[in-house]
Amino acid sequence: MNTDALKDLLYRLADDQLILGHRNSEWNGLGPILEEDIAFSSMAQDKLGHSLQLYTLLHQLGEAEPDTVAFTRNAPSFTARSW
């Protein structure tokens, strides 16, 4: 099994979900309708939860703790393509 390719895929998916979750949370309080604000908050939580699960899988493959991987890397080391 090629764990390097698996780790690369997991990093890409996790980074995308993390960035999208943060971007969605920026809309909180800006929507003209309360339901839109609630929906964006809910989507942000879902995406952050997905990223946590993916970073946890990476940790099980020998990478650092999920919080360390998500919040201590500099911008060029992220592989997200959604931003």
Summary of the structure (lengths in Angstrom):
residues: 83
radius of gyration: 14.2
end to end distance: 30.7
largest distance: 49.7
contacts: 218
relative contact order: 0.20
helix: 71%
strand: 0%
